[in-house]
Amino acid sequence: MIRITFIIYIIFPLISFSQTVHNPKILFAVETYAFLKGQNAALQKVSKEYPQLKPVAVTAKKNLNTVFGRAEKNIRQFLRKELSDIQFDSLNQHIDSLSNQHLSDPIEKESYAHQFLLIAKERSNENINNETLSKGILSFKYHDAPHEEISEGHVDFFTTENHPKAENTFLKIPIPKSWLAEEAEMPETIQQFTSYYGTGNEKILIVTYDLPANLSNLTLNEKSILSLLSPQTKLIHTEYLKIDNIPSVMTETEESIKYDEKKMKIRMLQFMFVKNKKLFCLQGSIGPAEENVDLKLQIKKYEPLFRLIASGTELRN
């Protein structure tokens, strides 16, 4: 009988693969890739054993490719970049071998094939009954253009209402569905979100600072922002804009930090405004990365997403 859940295609590649590769994002990509390849193998199995169902299986495969094809293509490109040719070829062979092994027995009943085709139809409507797989597909579908995840409607709205760190301040902020919400250690950070369901090195932080009395009338401009930055932070440029019709400033900065006993750096876009004696900061960041890594292209890739989040933010008194 075909195994409907295809959990086997997720677990087995990781058992051996994780022994040599420990990067969480790569392992996340492998999980998703194995699922998509296993799904295609099962559709081929249905077509072969029940020729009368082949037209339905072919249609299902086309519909699934419309929804998941971009994700699979991006995962393949990502893994080719991150792995050696030998590792990538070995991974594909391993997944294909396991697919053949676990689909070697005949499908016992035609009703089982029908059941799987119904599940495939549901998946083509982006209904996947597995959160990790769902997030993985979304993450890599928009790997090449992260802002499109929100613009195409895959968005959750985080609100600070009743949040213990928000102190009666209400913010409503659009966040891509594939990003993982995490508690932050810094008391000023209300919430943080990490790309690729927590395995990426891109973050969105929601930060508020209570302004002291001597800064209660703070006006944000390049001079005042420079005075707020640490000596380890370089201001690259500033831009004036509005967030929820509130005068705001966007800064691009790069900060040198010490991470795991190594000198590293983080590149950030920070969208800041002052309201009700508080400084609000929506921060999108890339890193940490080694000092010799140029993060300019990476921040440019994510800038449309970070801008979209800032422009969609609402503040209520």
C-alpha positions as YAML, in Angstrom:
chain: A
units: angstrom
residues:
- id: 1
  name: MET
  ca: [0.00, 0.00, 0.00]
- id: 2
  name: ILE
  ca: [1.22, 3.53, -0.79]
- id: 3
  name: ARG
  ca: [2.18, 5.42, 2.34]
- id: 4
  name: ILE
  ca: [0.03, 8.50, 2.20]
- id: 5
  name: THR
  ca: [2.04, 10.70, 4.55]
- id: 6
  name: PHE
  ca: [5.46, 10.16, 2.95]
- id: 7
  name: ILE
  ca: [7.13, 10.70, 6.31]
- id: 8
  name: ILE
  ca: [9.59, 8.00, 5.24]
- id: 9
  name: TYR
  ca: [10.94, 10.30, 2.53]
- id: 10
  name: ILE
  ca: [11.74, 12.94, 5.09]
- id: 11
  name: ILE
  ca: [13.33, 10.86, 7.82]
- id: 12
  name: PHE
  ca: [15.59, 8.50, 5.91]
- id: 13
  name: PRO
  ca: [17.56, 11.03, 3.83]
- id: 14
  name: LEU
  ca: [18.29, 13.00, 6.98]
- id: 15
  name: ILE
  ca: [19.55, 10.06, 9.01]
- id: 16
  name: SER
  ca: [22.63, 9.64, 6.85]
- id: 17
  name: PHE
  ca: [22.84, 13.15, 5.41]
- id: 18
  name: SER
  ca: [22.87, 14.92, 8.77]
- id: 19
  name: GLN
  ca: [25.98, 12.97, 9.77]
- id: 20
  name: THR
  ca: [28.07, 15.03, 7.33]
- id: 21
  name: VAL
  ca: [26.03, 18.24, 6.97]
- id: 22
  name: HIS
  ca: [24.98, 20.17, 10.06]
- id: 23
  name: ASN
  ca: [23.66, 23.41, 8.55]
- id: 24
  name: PRO
  ca: [19.98, 23.62, 9.66]
- id: 25
  name: LYS
  ca: [18.89, 25.47, 6.53]
- id: 26
  name: ILE
  ca: [20.41, 22.82, 4.25]
- id: 27
  name: LEU
  ca: [18.74, 20.04, 6.25]
- id: 28
  name: PHE
  ca: [15.44, 21.94, 6.05]
- id: 29
  name: ALA
  ca: [15.85, 22.13, 2.27]
- id: 30
  name: VAL
  ca: [16.61, 18.40, 2.09]
- id: 31
  name: GLU
  ca: [13.44, 17.54, 4.04]
- id: 32
  name: THR
  ca: [11.32, 19.57, 1.66]
- id: 33
  name: TYR
  ca: [13.10, 18.31, -1.45]
- id: 34
  name: ALA
  ca: [12.72, 14.67, -0.38]
- id: 35
  name: PHE
  ca: [8.99, 15.16, 0.17]
- id: 36
  name: LEU
  ca: [8.46, 16.69, -3.28]
- id: 37
  name: LYS
  ca: [10.45, 13.96, -5.03]
- id: 38
  name: GLY
  ca: [8.62, 11.26, -3.07]
- id: 39
  name: GLN
  ca: [5.27, 12.76, -4.02]
- id: 40
  name: ASN
  ca: [6.18, 12.66, -7.73]
- id: 41
  name: ALA
  ca: [7.32, 9.05, -7.41]
- id: 42
  name: ALA
  ca: [3.98, 8.06, -5.87]
- id: 43
  name: LEU
  ca: [2.04, 9.68, -8.71]
- id: 44
  name: GLN
  ca: [4.12, 7.73, -11.22]
- id: 45
  name: LYS
  ca: [3.34, 4.57, -9.23]
- id: 46
  name: VAL
  ca: [-0.40, 5.22, -9.48]
- id: 47
  name: SER
  ca: [-0.17, 5.83, -13.23]
- id: 48
  name: LYS
  ca: [1.79, 2.64, -13.80]
- id: 49
  name: GLU
  ca: [-0.40, 0.30, -11.74]
- id: 50
  name: TYR
  ca: [-3.77, 1.78, -12.63]
- id: 51
  name: PRO
  ca: [-3.68, 2.99, -16.24]
- id: 52
  name: GLN
  ca: [-7.33, 4.03, -16.02]
- id: 53
  name: LEU
  ca: [-6.25, 6.60, -13.38]
- id: 54
  name: LYS
  ca: [-3.30, 7.91, -15.39]
- id: 55
  name: PRO
  ca: [-5.17, 10.98, -16.79]
- id: 56
  name: VAL
  ca: [-6.12, 11.97, -13.22]
- id: 57
  name: ALA
  ca: [-2.57, 11.39, -11.99]
- id: 58
  name: VAL
  ca: [-1.10, 13.40, -14.87]
- id: 59
  name: THR
  ca: [-3.48, 16.29, -14.14]
- id: 60
  name: ALA
  ca: [-2.60, 16.08, -10.44]
- id: 61
  name: LYS
  ca: [1.11, 16.22, -11.27]
- id: 62
  name: LYS
  ca: [0.61, 19.29, -13.50]
- id: 63
  name: ASN
  ca: [-1.41, 21.05, -10.80]
- id: 64
  name: LEU
  ca: [1.16, 20.21, -8.13]
- id: 65
  name: ASN
  ca: [3.95, 21.42, -10.37]
- id: 66
  name: THR
  ca: [2.12, 24.74, -10.80]
- id: 67
  name: VAL
  ca: [2.06, 25.18, -7.03]
- id: 68
  name: PHE
  ca: [5.32, 23.50, -5.98]
- id: 69
  name: GLY
  ca: [7.46, 23.62, -9.14]
- id: 70
  name: ARG
  ca: [9.09, 26.93, -8.28]
- id: 71
  name: ALA
  ca: [9.94, 25.69, -4.78]
- id: 72
  name: GLU
  ca: [11.49, 22.49, -6.12]
- id: 73
  name: LYS
  ca: [13.52, 24.41, -8.71]
- id: 74
  name: ASN
  ca: [14.78, 26.87, -6.09]
- id: 75
  name: ILE
  ca: [15.66, 24.07, -3.66]
- id: 76
  name: ARG
  ca: [17.60, 22.27, -6.35]
- id: 77
  name: GLN
  ca: [19.54, 25.44, -7.18]
- id: 78
  name: PHE
  ca: [20.14, 26.15, -3.49]
- id: 79
  name: LEU
  ca: [21.45, 22.64, -2.79]
- id: 80
  name: ARG
  ca: [23.67, 22.70, -5.88]
- id: 81
  name: LYS
  ca: [25.22, 25.89, -4.53]
- id: 82
  name: GLU
  ca: [25.62, 24.69, -0.95]
- id: 83
  name: LEU
  ca: [26.72, 21.10, -1.61]
- id: 84
  name: SER
  ca: [29.49, 19.61, -3.65]
- id: 85
  name: ASP
  ca: [28.53, 17.84, -6.88]
- id: 86
  name: ILE
  ca: [29.26, 14.51, -5.23]
- id: 87
  name: GLN
  ca: [27.04, 15.31, -2.23]
- id: 88
  name: PHE
  ca: [24.18, 16.53, -4.41]
- id: 89
  name: ASP
  ca: [24.30, 13.49, -6.72]
- id: 90
  name: SER
  ca: [24.51, 11.17, -3.73]
- id: 91
  name: LEU
  ca: [21.51, 12.83, -2.11]
- id: 92
  name: ASN
  ca: [19.39, 12.41, -5.25]
- id: 93
  name: GLN
  ca: [20.41, 8.79, -5.62]
- id: 94
  name: HIS
  ca: [19.59, 8.12, -1.97]
- id: 95
  name: ILE
  ca: [16.13, 9.68, -2.19]
- id: 96
  name: ASP
  ca: [15.37, 7.84, -5.45]
- id: 97
  name: SER
  ca: [16.56, 4.55, -3.96]
- id: 98
  name: LEU
  ca: [14.34, 4.97, -0.92]
- id: 99
  name: SER
  ca: [11.38, 5.91, -3.11]
- id: 100
  name: ASN
  ca: [11.84, 2.75, -5.15]
- id: 101
  name: GLN
  ca: [12.27, 0.67, -2.03]
- id: 102
  name: HIS
  ca: [9.17, 1.90, -0.24]
- id: 103
  name: LEU
  ca: [7.01, 1.89, -3.34]
- id: 104
  name: SER
  ca: [8.16, -1.56, -4.46]
- id: 105
  name: ASP
  ca: [5.05, -3.40, -3.24]
- id: 106
  name: PRO
  ca: [1.89, -3.22, -5.38]
- id: 107
  name: ILE
  ca: [-0.88, -0.87, -4.32]
- id: 108
  name: GLU
  ca: [-3.30, -3.30, -2.70]
- id: 109
  name: LYS
  ca: [-6.53, -1.59, -3.71]
- id: 110
  name: GLU
  ca: [-7.60, 0.93, -6.31]
- id: 111
  name: SER
  ca: [-9.36, 2.81, -3.50]
- id: 112
  name: TYR
  ca: [-5.93, 3.52, -1.97]
- id: 113
  name: ALA
  ca: [-4.82, 5.11, -5.24]
- id: 114
  name: HIS
  ca: [-8.01, 7.19, -5.33]
- id: 115
  name: GLN
  ca: [-7.36, 8.26, -1.75]
- id: 116
  name: PHE
  ca: [-3.86, 9.46, -2.60]
- id: 117
  name: LEU
  ca: [-5.09, 11.34, -5.68]
- id: 118
  name: LEU
  ca: [-7.62, 13.17, -3.49]
- id: 119
  name: ILE
  ca: [-4.81, 14.12, -1.10]
- id: 120
  name: ALA
  ca: [-2.72, 15.31, -4.07]
- id: 121
  name: LYS
  ca: [-5.65, 17.47, -5.17]
- id: 122
  name: GLU
  ca: [-5.84, 19.00, -1.70]
- id: 123
  name: ARG
  ca: [-2.10, 19.69, -1.78]
- id: 124
  name: SER
  ca: [-2.47, 21.48, -5.11]
- id: 125
  name: ASN
  ca: [-4.72, 23.90, -3.21]
- id: 126
  name: GLU
  ca: [-1.79, 24.45, -0.83]
- id: 127
  name: ASN
  ca: [-3.41, 22.38, 1.91]
- id: 128
  name: ILE
  ca: [-0.55, 20.37, 3.42]
- id: 129
  name: ASN
  ca: [-1.21, 18.65, 6.72]
- id: 130
  name: ASN
  ca: [2.34, 19.10, 7.96]
- id: 131
  name: GLU
  ca: [3.53, 22.48, 9.21]
- id: 132
  name: THR
  ca: [7.24, 21.89, 8.63]
- id: 133
  name: LEU
  ca: [6.67, 20.83, 5.03]
- id: 134
  name: SER
  ca: [4.25, 23.69, 4.42]
- id: 135
  name: LYS
  ca: [6.77, 26.24, 5.72]
- id: 136
  name: GLY
  ca: [9.57, 24.62, 3.75]
- id: 137
  name: ILE
  ca: [7.67, 24.83, 0.48]
- id: 138
  name: LEU
  ca: [6.75, 28.48, 1.10]
- id: 139
  name: SER
  ca: [10.29, 29.37, 2.15]
- id: 140
  name: PHE
  ca: [11.89, 28.01, -0.98]
- id: 141
  name: LYS
  ca: [9.09, 29.02, -3.33]
- id: 142
  name: TYR
  ca: [10.03, 32.62, -2.57]
- id: 143
  name: HIS
  ca: [13.75, 32.00, -2.09]
- id: 144
  name: ASP
  ca: [14.52, 34.15, -5.14]
- id: 145
  name: ALA
  ca: [12.09, 36.98, -4.26]
- id: 146
  name: PRO
  ca: [11.20, 36.95, -0.53]
- id: 147
  name: HIS
  ca: [8.79, 39.92, -0.71]
- id: 148
  name: GLU
  ca: [6.47, 37.99, -3.04]
- id: 149
  name: GLU
  ca: [5.45, 35.73, -0.16]
- id: 150
  name: ILE
  ca: [3.55, 38.65, 1.35]
- id: 151
  name: SER
  ca: [2.44, 40.26, -1.91]
- id: 152
  name: GLU
  ca: [0.93, 36.94, -3.03]
- id: 153
  name: GLY
  ca: [-1.05, 36.63, 0.21]
- id: 154
  name: HIS
  ca: [1.01, 34.24, 2.35]
- id: 155
  name: VAL
  ca: [1.04, 36.53, 5.35]
- id: 156
  name: ASP
  ca: [0.28, 36.45, 9.07]
- id: 157
  name: PHE
  ca: [-0.37, 39.59, 11.08]
- id: 158
  name: PHE
  ca: [1.44, 39.85, 14.39]
- id: 159
  name: THR
  ca: [-0.16, 42.14, 16.94]
- id: 160
  name: THR
  ca: [1.28, 43.37, 20.21]
- id: 161
  name: GLU
  ca: [-2.11, 43.47, 21.91]
- id: 162
  name: ASN
  ca: [-1.80, 42.03, 25.45]
- id: 163
  name: HIS
  ca: [1.86, 41.22, 24.83]
- id: 164
  name: PRO
  ca: [3.77, 41.48, 28.16]
- id: 165
  name: LYS
  ca: [6.52, 43.59, 26.54]
- id: 166
  name: ALA
  ca: [4.23, 45.94, 24.62]
- id: 167
  name: GLU
  ca: [3.00, 48.07, 27.57]
- id: 168
  name: ASN
  ca: [-0.40, 48.98, 26.12]
- id: 169
  name: THR
  ca: [1.04, 49.81, 22.71]
- id: 170
  name: PHE
  ca: [-0.78, 48.23, 19.79]
- id: 171
  name: LEU
  ca: [1.18, 47.42, 16.63]
- id: 172
  name: LYS
  ca: [-0.10, 45.30, 13.77]
- id: 173
  name: ILE
  ca: [2.68, 44.02, 11.51]
- id: 174
  name: PRO
  ca: [2.57, 41.77, 8.41]
- id: 175
  name: ILE
  ca: [4.97, 38.82, 8.60]
- id: 176
  name: PRO
  ca: [5.63, 36.12, 5.95]
- id: 177
  name: LYS
  ca: [3.94, 32.85, 6.88]
- id: 178
  name: SER
  ca: [7.14, 30.83, 6.53]
- id: 179
  name: TRP
  ca: [9.06, 32.84, 9.16]
- id: 180
  name: LEU
  ca: [9.21, 31.44, 12.69]
- id: 181
  name: ALA
  ca: [8.10, 33.61, 15.61]
- id: 182
  name: GLU
  ca: [10.55, 33.44, 18.52]
- id: 183
  name: GLU
  ca: [10.87, 35.03, 21.92]
- id: 184
  name: ALA
  ca: [13.76, 37.47, 22.14]
- id: 185
  name: GLU
  ca: [16.20, 37.74, 25.01]
- id: 186
  name: MET
  ca: [16.53, 41.53, 24.89]
- id: 187
  name: PRO
  ca: [13.82, 43.17, 27.02]
- id: 188
  name: GLU
  ca: [13.28, 45.91, 24.40]
- id: 189
  name: THR
  ca: [12.53, 43.36, 21.66]
- id: 190
  name: ILE
  ca: [8.84, 42.50, 21.69]
- id: 191
  name: GLN
  ca: [9.16, 39.67, 19.18]
- id: 192
  name: GLN
  ca: [11.57, 38.36, 16.60]
- id: 193
  name: PHE
  ca: [11.00, 36.28, 13.48]
- id: 194
  name: THR
  ca: [13.52, 34.11, 11.63]
- id: 195
  name: SER
  ca: [13.40, 33.13, 7.97]
- id: 196
  name: TYR
  ca: [13.15, 29.57, 6.64]
- id: 197
  name: TYR
  ca: [11.06, 28.52, 9.63]
- id: 198
  name: GLY
  ca: [13.86, 29.40, 12.03]
- id: 199
  name: THR
  ca: [16.78, 27.98, 10.03]
- id: 200
  name: GLY
  ca: [17.79, 31.09, 8.03]
- id: 201
  name: ASN
  ca: [20.07, 33.97, 8.97]
- id: 202
  name: GLU
  ca: [17.54, 36.71, 8.19]
- id: 203
  name: LYS
  ca: [15.55, 38.20, 11.06]
- id: 204
  name: ILE
  ca: [12.77, 40.69, 11.67]
- id: 205
  name: LEU
  ca: [12.75, 42.34, 15.10]
- id: 206
  name: ILE
  ca: [10.07, 44.50, 16.67]
- id: 207
  name: VAL
  ca: [11.74, 46.78, 19.20]
- id: 208
  name: THR
  ca: [10.50, 49.59, 21.44]
- id: 209
  name: TYR
  ca: [12.47, 51.88, 23.74]
- id: 210
  name: ASP
  ca: [11.03, 54.12, 26.44]
- id: 211
  name: LEU
  ca: [12.67, 57.48, 25.86]
- id: 212
  name: PRO
  ca: [14.23, 59.16, 28.91]
- id: 213
  name: ALA
  ca: [13.03, 62.62, 29.86]
- id: 214
  name: ASN
  ca: [15.93, 64.36, 28.10]
- id: 215
  name: LEU
  ca: [14.98, 62.61, 24.83]
- id: 216
  name: SER
  ca: [11.20, 62.78, 25.07]
- id: 217
  name: ASN
  ca: [11.11, 65.30, 22.20]
- id: 218
  name: LEU
  ca: [13.58, 63.38, 20.07]
- id: 219
  name: THR
  ca: [13.52, 64.24, 16.38]
- id: 220
  name: LEU
  ca: [14.83, 61.51, 14.15]
- id: 221
  name: ASN
  ca: [17.40, 62.66, 11.62]
- id: 222
  name: GLU
  ca: [20.86, 61.60, 10.59]
- id: 223
  name: LYS
  ca: [22.53, 63.55, 13.38]
- id: 224
  name: SER
  ca: [20.31, 62.22, 16.17]
- id: 225
  name: ILE
  ca: [20.54, 58.67, 14.82]
- id: 226
  name: LEU
  ca: [24.33, 58.82, 14.76]
- id: 227
  name: SER
  ca: [24.25, 59.75, 18.44]
- id: 228
  name: LEU
  ca: [22.21, 56.60, 19.17]
- id: 229
  name: LEU
  ca: [24.51, 54.17, 17.37]
- id: 230
  name: SER
  ca: [27.22, 52.17, 19.08]
- id: 231
  name: PRO
  ca: [30.88, 52.72, 18.10]
- id: 232
  name: GLN
  ca: [30.78, 49.30, 16.40]
- id: 233
  name: THR
  ca: [27.99, 50.36, 14.03]
- id: 234
  name: LYS
  ca: [28.53, 52.06, 10.69]
- id: 235
  name: LEU
  ca: [25.74, 54.20, 9.24]
- id: 236
  name: ILE
  ca: [25.54, 53.59, 5.49]
- id: 237
  name: HIS
  ca: [22.60, 55.80, 4.58]
- id: 238
  name: THR
  ca: [19.31, 57.26, 5.82]
- id: 239
  name: GLU
  ca: [15.98, 57.83, 4.14]
- id: 240
  name: TYR
  ca: [12.88, 59.71, 5.29]
- id: 241
  name: LEU
  ca: [9.48, 58.07, 4.88]
- id: 242
  name: LYS
  ca: [6.19, 57.48, 6.70]
- id: 243
  name: ILE
  ca: [4.88, 54.47, 8.59]
- id: 244
  name: ASP
  ca: [1.13, 54.54, 9.17]
- id: 245
  name: ASN
  ca: [1.30, 58.25, 8.28]
- id: 246
  name: ILE
  ca: [3.89, 58.87, 11.03]
- id: 247
  name: PRO
  ca: [7.15, 60.61, 10.00]
- id: 248
  name: SER
  ca: [9.82, 57.93, 10.09]
- id: 249
  name: VAL
  ca: [13.40, 57.25, 9.15]
- id: 250
  name: MET
  ca: [14.94, 54.20, 7.53]
- id: 251
  name: THR
  ca: [18.62, 53.56, 8.15]
- id: 252
  name: GLU
  ca: [20.95, 51.01, 6.65]
- id: 253
  name: THR
  ca: [23.72, 50.07, 9.04]
- id: 254
  name: GLU
  ca: [26.37, 47.42, 9.51]
- id: 255
  name: GLU
  ca: [27.43, 46.36, 12.98]
- id: 256
  name: SER
  ca: [30.56, 44.49, 14.01]
- id: 257
  name: ILE
  ca: [29.93, 41.90, 16.72]
- id: 258
  name: LYS
  ca: [31.65, 39.00, 18.43]
- id: 259
  name: TYR
  ca: [29.87, 35.72, 17.78]
- id: 260
  name: ASP
  ca: [31.14, 32.30, 18.87]
- id: 261
  name: GLU
  ca: [34.48, 33.92, 19.72]
- id: 262
  name: LYS
  ca: [34.82, 35.21, 16.15]
- id: 263
  name: LYS
  ca: [34.55, 38.68, 14.67]
- id: 264
  name: MET
  ca: [31.34, 38.83, 12.68]
- id: 265
  name: LYS
  ca: [28.98, 41.44, 11.29]
- id: 266
  name: ILE
  ca: [25.27, 42.09, 10.76]
- id: 267
  name: ARG
  ca: [23.70, 44.25, 8.05]
- id: 268
  name: MET
  ca: [20.42, 45.94, 8.99]
- id: 269
  name: LEU
  ca: [17.58, 48.05, 7.70]
- id: 270
  name: GLN
  ca: [15.90, 49.82, 10.61]
- id: 271
  name: PHE
  ca: [12.59, 51.64, 10.24]
- id: 272
  name: MET
  ca: [12.17, 54.02, 13.19]
- id: 273
  name: PHE
  ca: [9.59, 56.48, 14.44]
- id: 274
  name: VAL
  ca: [8.76, 58.22, 17.71]
- id: 275
  name: LYS
  ca: [5.28, 58.15, 19.25]
- id: 276
  name: ASN
  ca: [3.98, 58.57, 22.80]
- id: 277
  name: LYS
  ca: [7.51, 59.04, 24.21]
- id: 278
  name: LYS
  ca: [8.62, 55.74, 22.72]
- id: 279
  name: LEU
  ca: [11.07, 54.95, 19.97]
- id: 280
  name: PHE
  ca: [9.74, 52.20, 17.71]
- id: 281
  name: CYS
  ca: [12.08, 50.19, 15.51]
- id: 282
  name: LEU
  ca: [11.20, 47.57, 12.92]
- id: 283
  name: GLN
  ca: [14.49, 45.92, 12.10]
- id: 284
  name: GLY
  ca: [15.27, 43.57, 9.23]
- id: 285
  name: SER
  ca: [18.72, 42.03, 9.40]
- id: 286
  name: ILE
  ca: [21.09, 39.69, 7.60]
- id: 287
  name: GLY
  ca: [23.71, 37.74, 9.53]
- id: 288
  name: PRO
  ca: [25.78, 37.21, 11.47]
- id: 289
  name: ALA
  ca: [28.34, 36.66, 8.73]
- id: 290
  name: GLU
  ca: [32.11, 36.59, 8.69]
- id: 291
  name: GLU
  ca: [33.82, 39.95, 8.37]
- id: 292
  name: ASN
  ca: [35.07, 39.31, 4.84]
- id: 293
  name: VAL
  ca: [31.57, 38.51, 3.49]
- id: 294
  name: ASP
  ca: [29.92, 41.27, 1.46]
- id: 295
  name: LEU
  ca: [26.28, 41.50, 2.64]
- id: 296
  name: LYS
  ca: [25.30, 44.23, 0.21]
- id: 297
  name: LEU
  ca: [23.61, 41.95, -2.33]
- id: 298
  name: GLN
  ca: [21.84, 39.97, 0.39]
- id: 299
  name: ILE
  ca: [20.37, 43.06, 2.04]
- id: 300
  name: LYS
  ca: [19.25, 44.31, -1.39]
- id: 301
  name: LYS
  ca: [17.47, 41.01, -1.96]
- id: 302
  name: TYR
  ca: [15.53, 41.39, 1.29]
- id: 303
  name: GLU
  ca: [15.02, 45.15, 1.16]
- id: 304
  name: PRO
  ca: [11.68, 44.92, -0.75]
- id: 305
  name: LEU
  ca: [10.37, 42.54, 1.93]
- id: 306
  name: PHE
  ca: [11.52, 44.72, 4.82]
- id: 307
  name: ARG
  ca: [10.01, 47.79, 3.17]
- id: 308
  name: LEU
  ca: [6.74, 45.95, 2.58]
- id: 309
  name: ILE
  ca: [6.56, 45.00, 6.25]
- id: 310
  name: ALA
  ca: [7.22, 48.58, 7.34]
- id: 311
  name: SER
  ca: [4.69, 50.07, 4.92]
- id: 312
  name: GLY
  ca: [2.04, 47.59, 6.13]
- id: 313
  name: THR
  ca: [2.59, 48.31, 9.83]
- id: 314
  name: GLU
  ca: [-0.23, 49.95, 11.78]
- id: 315
  name: LEU
  ca: [-0.02, 51.74, 15.12]
- id: 316
  name: ARG
  ca: [-3.00, 52.32, 17.35]
- id: 317
  name: ASN
  ca: [-3.03, 54.33, 20.57]
...
